[in-house]
Amino acid sequence: MSAPTGQQGGTVAVGYGGSGAAQLAVRWAAEYAAAAGLDLLVIHAWVWPVFTKNLGPVKGVAGSGLRHSAEAVLAEGIELARGAAREAAAGAPPGAERAVTGQQPERPGPAVDGVMEAGLPAPVLRDASRDARLLVVGSRGLGAVLGQVAGSVCIDLAGSAPCPVMIIRRPRRRAHPVVVGVDASPRSPATVAEAIRLAKVLGAPLHLVHVDPLRGGAREEHGRHALLHGQELLERAIDEARGMAPGLEVAGALREGHAARELLDAADDADVLVLGTHNPAAGAGNTVSAVLHKARCNVLVTR
């Protein structure tokens, strides 16, 4: 991965609760932060104070207590992030073993910090990422206590986080495209711009997809202020994307039918599917919610 011009500076925030899905999210976030020139903040939502006041150590049992356990989870996440960031900054793939002798000095990786806040995952992550460029979360297993509601947490954050949210379902798929949905909404150009930034960092081609539910039907708009539709809308978006990112491989596809279903099918071989929320004040929206429930690739929801 490589950092695009203007991307340096800022923070990638990542939620960590100790699960396998959270570990995957931390590794992805660390690699992204190293490539984009961003610092990394590991966030642990400490849920137990919501349910009990008995947080201290058990008398006579060293290292016990719910607070100590939460601190250990955060420390684990920070250490995992630092290790993954060092590997990424040195050019090694995530998880690769490095020789102890005979290696060149590693390039400095991103600064890694951590924060633990009491509360439920969505509000804690939302508050802690208020100054972040990107919030990264696992698609499930945000913690042993609330793992079963992780899907609803992702949907909550997709509709309410102060920055774009990346939901991680699997490791990077190098050379696979970043797919972005485009439409006639005023927010679509900003969604494409976010997808371009992501594709540059990941070193991936960009694939624009427009789903036209009206294809073949009558359209009532006329004149120079009419909204673009179908192939014309897609070609305009492709031209604008190529103008914004000379040298980036950009392609497009026109589909017809149900938006979520067609976007999921188009992203079947993708590394990341990028979607925008039409009205951030109204939550994630039906299409984003449907995609988050069924996507097999990583999903970026822009704000």
PyMOL commands that set and color helices and strands:
alter all, ss='L'
color gray80, all
select helices_A, chain A and resi 20-36+48-50+66-89+121-128+147-160+188-202+230-244+259-266+280-282+286-294
alter helices_A, ss='H'
color red, helices_A
select strands_A, chain A and resi 11-15+39-46+112-118+134-138+165-168+178-181+206-211+250-255+272-276+298-302
alter strands_A, ss='S'
color yellow, strands_A
deselect
rebuild
show_as cartoon
